[in-house]
Amino acid sequence: MAKRVRIRCINKTDRPNAHERVKNVGGLNSDGTRWKLSVEKAIRDIESHEWEYYVEESGKTARVIVATHNGHKYIKTAADGIQPDNLLSLPECP
């Protein structure tokens, strides 16, 4: 069974394309320390089924999935359709 982890922040690139905009994702460990990893690592984690990431907003959760656009893999929330809006609306990671 995959370990479930909440993404609470992101770091963005300077790219205008929403499918290439998220560079890192991060959150809090159970002990209050911060974690951060690259989108490439998050994609590998999701595809390996070892980790399951999600975003929570206004009490609702959305699972983070891997999608492909023009041959480029990226992450988005399952509830978004095309644009990764839920991720892009998160605050910047320190």
Backbone as CSV, one residue per row, in Angstrom:
resi,resn,N_x,N_y,N_z,CA_x,CA_y,CA_z,C_x,C_y,C_z
1,MET,0.844,-1.186,0.000,0.000,0.000,0.000,0.888,1.247,0.000
2,ALA,0.527,2.212,-0.816,1.313,3.439,-0.942,1.201,4.298,0.309
3,LYS,2.303,4.978,0.626,2.298,5.931,1.738,1.681,7.227,1.230
4,ARG,0.734,7.784,1.986,0.012,8.995,1.582,0.641,10.227,2.212
5,VAL,0.932,11.242,1.384,1.606,12.443,1.854,0.932,13.673,1.248
6,ARG,0.705,14.679,2.100,0.072,15.918,1.644,1.120,16.910,1.145
7,ILE,0.910,17.429,-0.049,1.746,18.502,-0.584,1.157,19.815,-0.094
8,ARG,1.983,20.629,0.563,1.520,21.893,1.126,2.132,23.117,0.456
9,CYS,3.198,22.929,-0.329,3.843,24.057,-0.988,4.524,23.584,-2.259
10,ILE,4.865,24.542,-3.111,5.569,24.247,-4.360,6.609,25.329,-4.610
11,ASN,7.537,25.027,-5.506,8.416,26.037,-6.086,8.148,26.017,-7.580
12,LYS,8.015,27.204,-8.151,7.703,27.325,-9.573,8.951,27.661,-10.378
13,THR,8.933,27.269,-11.637,9.962,27.684,-12.582,9.507,29.003,-13.189
14,ASP,10.306,29.559,-14.061,9.914,30.788,-14.753,9.226,30.498,-16.091
15,ARG,8.891,29.257,-16.324,8.249,28.874,-17.593,6.775,29.262,-17.594
16,PRO,6.287,29.797,-18.703,4.878,30.188,-18.769,3.923,29.004,-18.947
17,ASN,4.420,27.874,-19.448,3.584,26.703,-19.685,3.222,26.057,-18.348
18,ALA,1.937,25.964,-18.061,1.474,25.397,-16.784,1.946,23.957,-16.587
19,HIS,2.182,23.223,-17.664,2.617,21.832,-17.557,4.093,21.703,-17.183
20,GLU,4.825,22.809,-17.215,6.248,22.795,-16.876,6.554,23.752,-15.733
21,ARG,5.547,24.278,-15.079,5.756,25.348,-14.120,6.198,24.889,-12.735
22,VAL,5.771,23.728,-12.266,6.129,23.273,-10.922,7.491,22.587,-10.971
23,LYS,8.407,23.046,-10.115,9.766,22.509,-10.049,9.944,21.584,-8.852
24,ASN,9.449,21.989,-7.680,9.547,21.207,-6.450,8.198,21.182,-5.746
25,VAL,7.994,20.162,-4.939,6.835,20.089,-4.057,7.348,19.843,-2.650
26,GLY,6.565,20.236,-1.655,7.014,20.055,-0.283,5.855,19.970,0.684
27,GLY,6.214,19.735,1.930,5.199,19.624,2.968,5.845,19.513,4.333
28,LEU,5.082,18.975,5.263,5.545,18.811,6.641,5.555,17.341,7.024
29,ASN,6.612,16.933,7.720,6.665,15.591,8.294,5.848,15.582,9.582
30,SER,5.578,14.407,10.099,4.788,14.289,11.327,5.465,14.960,12.526
31,ASP,6.798,15.108,12.481,7.515,15.766,13.573,7.628,17.283,13.386
32,GLY,6.986,17.811,12.324,6.987,19.251,12.083,8.116,19.743,11.198
33,THR,9.074,18.883,10.854,10.144,19.292,9.945,9.611,19.339,8.516
34,ARG,10.280,20.116,7.694,9.846,20.274,6.301,10.537,19.265,5.392
35,TRP,9.840,18.884,4.338,10.428,18.066,3.290,10.187,18.765,1.959
36,LYS,11.065,18.526,1.006,10.909,19.081,-0.346,11.610,18.142,-1.315
37,LEU,10.991,17.913,-2.470,11.603,17.088,-3.493,11.240,17.603,-4.880
38,SER,12.021,17.184,-5.849,11.798,17.627,-7.225,10.549,16.965,-7.800
39,VAL,9.988,17.592,-8.802,8.832,17.012,-9.492,9.231,15.687,-10.136
40,GLU,10.449,15.606,-10.660,10.913,14.362,-11.275,10.888,13.217,-10.259
41,LYS,11.325,13.496,-9.025,11.302,12.475,-7.968,9.863,12.117,-7.595
42,ALA,8.991,13.121,-7.499,7.583,12.863,-7.189,6.949,11.994,-8.272
43,ILE,7.286,12.256,-9.523,6.758,11.439,-10.625,7.218,9.991,-10.476
44,ARG,8.500,9.787,-10.180,9.003,8.414,-9.984,8.299,7.735,-8.816
45,ASP,8.099,8.485,-7.723,7.407,7.931,-6.552,5.984,7.501,-6.893
46,ILE,5.261,8.353,-7.609,3.871,8.057,-7.972,3.814,6.858,-8.907
47,GLU,4.687,6.851,-9.913,4.675,5.759,-10.884,5.097,4.425,-10.270
48,SER,5.900,4.464,-9.211,6.321,3.227,-8.547,5.248,2.700,-7.593
49,HIS,4.218,3.519,-7.354,3.127,3.190,-6.423,3.605,3.094,-4.973
50,GLU,4.808,3.615,-4.702,5.319,3.612,-3.332,4.718,4.769,-2.529
51,TRP,4.487,5.895,-3.193,3.952,7.088,-2.537,2.720,7.575,-3.266
52,GLU,1.802,8.147,-2.514,0.616,8.795,-3.075,0.585,10.201,-2.492
53,TYR,0.582,11.186,-3.373,0.565,12.578,-2.937,-0.828,13.156,-3.146
54,TYR,-1.188,14.114,-2.301,-2.478,14.772,-2.441,-2.363,16.222,-1.999
55,VAL,-3.351,17.020,-2.415,-3.471,18.421,-2.037,-4.792,18.562,-1.310
56,GLU,-4.808,19.352,-0.252,-6.040,19.601,0.484,-6.333,21.094,0.450
57,GLU,-7.576,21.410,0.096,-7.997,22.805,0.024,-9.453,22.892,0.442
58,SER,-9.743,23.753,1.390,-11.107,23.948,1.892,-11.740,22.629,2.342
59,GLY,-10.942,21.775,2.969,-11.459,20.515,3.486,-11.622,19.414,2.454
60,LYS,-11.315,19.689,1.198,-11.435,18.681,0.145,-10.040,18.250,-0.290
61,THR,-9.897,16.967,-0.558,-8.612,16.461,-1.018,-8.676,16.104,-2.494
62,ALA,-7.561,16.314,-3.172,-7.423,15.944,-4.573,-6.122,15.178,-4.720
63,ARG,-6.200,14.005,-5.283,-5.024,13.162,-5.487,-4.141,13.764,-6.573
64,VAL,-2.839,13.706,-6.388,-1.882,14.181,-7.384,-1.527,13.006,-8.282
65,ILE,-1.615,13.232,-9.586,-1.353,12.183,-10.564,-0.299,12.655,-11.563
66,VAL,0.225,11.707,-12.319,1.167,12.014,-13.390,0.387,12.099,-14.686
67,ALA,0.644,13.147,-15.457,0.024,13.317,-16.763,1.129,13.615,-17.770
68,THR,0.800,13.507,-19.045,1.761,13.800,-20.107,1.142,14.793,-21.078
69,HIS,1.923,15.809,-21.426,1.489,16.805,-22.410,2.638,17.016,-23.388
70,ASN,2.401,16.733,-24.669,3.434,16.851,-25.708,4.709,16.090,-25.341
71,GLY,4.546,14.903,-24.782,5.674,14.057,-24.423,6.376,14.423,-23.128
72,HIS,5.880,15.439,-22.428,6.495,15.898,-21.180,5.635,15.452,-19.996
73,LYS,6.237,14.715,-19.050,5.507,14.301,-17.858,5.472,15.441,-16.852
74,TYR,4.346,15.578,-16.196,4.182,16.582,-15.152,3.174,16.048,-14.149
75,ILE,3.013,16.773,-13.026,2.019,16.358,-12.043,0.883,17.369,-12.008
76,LYS,-0.283,16.863,-11.678,-1.474,17.693,-11.530,-2.409,16.982,-10.568
77,THR,-3.425,17.674,-10.123,-4.415,17.008,-9.291,-5.460,16.377,-10.183
78,ALA,-5.988,15.258,-9.746,-6.955,14.509,-10.537,-8.229,15.314,-10.773
79,ALA,-8.538,16.252,-9.908,-9.781,17.008,-10.007,-9.713,18.185,-10.982
80,ASP,-8.561,18.473,-11.536,-8.375,19.697,-12.303,-8.742,19.669,-13.775
81,GLY,-8.795,18.522,-14.402,-8.934,18.528,-15.842,-7.558,18.695,-16.458
82,ILE,-7.325,19.820,-17.158,-6.050,20.018,-17.855,-5.036,20.809,-17.039
83,GLN,-5.434,21.915,-16.471,-4.507,22.787,-15.757,-4.233,22.293,-14.339
84,PRO,-2.964,22.371,-13.885,-2.640,21.969,-12.512,-2.906,23.094,-11.514
85,ASP,-4.115,23.660,-11.514,-4.439,24.839,-10.718,-4.284,24.626,-9.223
86,ASN,-4.737,23.483,-8.691,-4.642,23.253,-7.241,-3.192,23.321,-6.783
87,LEU,-2.289,22.753,-7.558,-0.877,22.823,-7.198,-0.356,24.246,-7.339
88,LEU,-0.707,24.909,-8.414,-0.177,26.258,-8.661,-0.695,27.275,-7.646
89,SER,-1.790,26.975,-6.984,-2.332,27.917,-5.991,-1.689,27.758,-4.609
90,LEU,-0.853,26.719,-4.441,-0.186,26.516,-3.151,0.908,27.566,-2.956
91,PRO,1.245,27.866,-1.690,2.305,28.833,-1.437,3.677,28.283,-1.838
92,GLU,4.630,29.184,-1.999,5.992,28.798,-2.317,6.646,28.098,-1.121
93,CYS,7.419,27.050,-1.398,8.184,26.361,-0.353,9.376,27.229,0.028
94,PRO,9.733,27.204,1.311,10.939,27.942,1.726,12.201,27.280,1.194
